[in-house]
Amino acid sequence: MFHPIAIYIGLRYTRAKRRNHFISFISGTSMVGITLGIVALIVVLSVMNGFHKEIQARILSMASHATLADPYGGGIEDWRDVLERVRAHPDVVGAAPFVEVQGMLVNGSQVSGALIRGIVPTEEDQVAELRRDMVTGSVDDLVDGEFRIILGQDLANFLGVVPGDKVTVVTPQVSATPVGIMPRLKRFTVSGVFSVGMADYDRNAAFMQMDDAAKLLSLGDAVSGVRLKLTDMWLAPQLSRDIAYELDGVYRVLDWTQVHSNFFSALAMEKRMMSIILFLIVAVAAFNIVSTLVMVVTDKQADIAVLRTLGASPARIMGIFMVQGTAIGLVGTLIGMVAGVILALNVESVVAGIEGLFGVHFLDPTIYYISALPSDVHLNDVLFVGGAAFLMSVLATIYPAWRAAATQPAEALRYE
C-alpha cells in the first residue's frame, strides 16, 4: 500500500496548489485544529500535574507521611518506647510525638476555631517543614512553661494579633469550678506566624510546645500520637502496614494517602475528565481530515482514473490519499507537541504577564490553595497525547482513501 510512488504522489498532493481553494482552507484548518487541541491538552495536563505536585508538597510540609495513634482515640502513654521502636525501623527517617485538639482562639470579640497541635520543636524538624514556613518568629521560641503559640498567617490576621500579643486558647475539655463546669482555657503569647500557602493551614492551624498542650488538656505524660517520615512517601501504605505489624497491631497507623484520599482522588478524577473533554477537541480536528480528503478525492477524480489506467492498484491509490491525510496529521501533531511543551514550560510567566496587563488575578489562594499557576511537564503525557492524536489522524484517512480506491476509471473520465 505504502509504495514509494504512493508516498511521493501523496506528499505532492499535500504541497500542490489546488483549483478549489476551499479544500486548501479546510486542510489548513484541520492541521491548525489538531495543533491547538494538542497544545491545549499538553498545557492542561502539565498544569494539573503541577497543581497536584504543588498541593502535595504543601500538604506534606505540614502533614506527615504516616501517623501512629491509639485506635480508640485515647492517648499513648508509652510513647517513648514507641518512638524508640519505630525509629529503629529501617524505613523510618524521623518520628515526632504530638498532642492535638480542636479548640478556639479568642482575642477580644474575634473568635476562631483552630486545630491546635503541641510539638517538640527539635523533633518536629524530623517530620515536617514548619521551620521553613515561618514568616516571623522561630519554632525554637516554643519553650516548655512559657505558654507561647505560633499561628497561621491568615488566622493571625483574622484575630488581629501580631507576635507579642496575647490570645486565649479554649479547649472542649472541661474543669469543675466553684461556679460550675467550665471549659479549659489559658492565655498564650503569640511568638510567631507561619505561612504554608494553603488556606486550610494558614487559616486553621496553631502550634504550641507539647508539654504546654498536655498541661492545658490535663493529659499527664500521654501524647495524642506519633508522626512519621518515611524513606519513600509513595510506599507509605505498605510501610505503614509493616510498622503497625511490628508494633503487634496495638496502634493504628494512617498514611497520608488515607488521610487525604478524597482530595487527591478528586484531583485525579478532574484530570481524567479534562483529558477526555480536550481529546474530543482533537478528535473533531482530526476527523476534519475526512471532509478534506473526501473533497480532494472528488477534485482528483481524473488523476485517479489516469493512475488506475496506467496500472496502479486500488491499494496503491488508497495509500496515496492515506499518505496525504497522515502528513496533515503528522505535521499538526509535531507542531502541537513542540508548541505545547514550550507553552507548558512557560505558562506561569504567560499567566503572570496576562494578569499584569489586564490588572486581574486568576487564582485566589483561599479557593485554589495556590496563587501562581504551576506546571510539571511529563514526557509520557506528551507522547501519549501526540500518539493518540496521530492515530486518530491516520484512522480518519481510511474512509476517503477507500472511496478513492473504489473509483472506476471509465466513470471518472466520462465527463473530462
Secondary structure, DSSP 8 states (H G I E B T S, - for coil): ---HHHHHHHHHHHHS--S-HHHHHHHHHHHHHHHHHHHHHHHHHHHHHHHHHHHHHHHHHHS-SEEEE-TTS--BTTHHHHHHHHHTSTTEEEEEEEEEEEEEEEETTEEEEEEEEEE-HHHHTTT--TTTTEEES-GGG--TTS-EEEEEHHHHHHHT--TT-EEEEEEEEEEEETTEEEEEEEEEEEEEEE--S-HHHHTTEEEEEHHHHHHHHT-TT-BSEEEEEES-GGGHHHHHHHHHHHTTT-SEEEEHHHHTHHHHHHHHHHHHHHHHHHHHHHHHHHHHHHHHHHHHHHHTHHHHHHHHHTT--HHHHHHHHHHHHHHHHHHHHHHHHHHHHHHHHTHHHHHHHHHHHHT-----HHHHS-SS------HHHHHHHHHHHHHHHHHHTHHHHHHHHT--HHHHHTT-
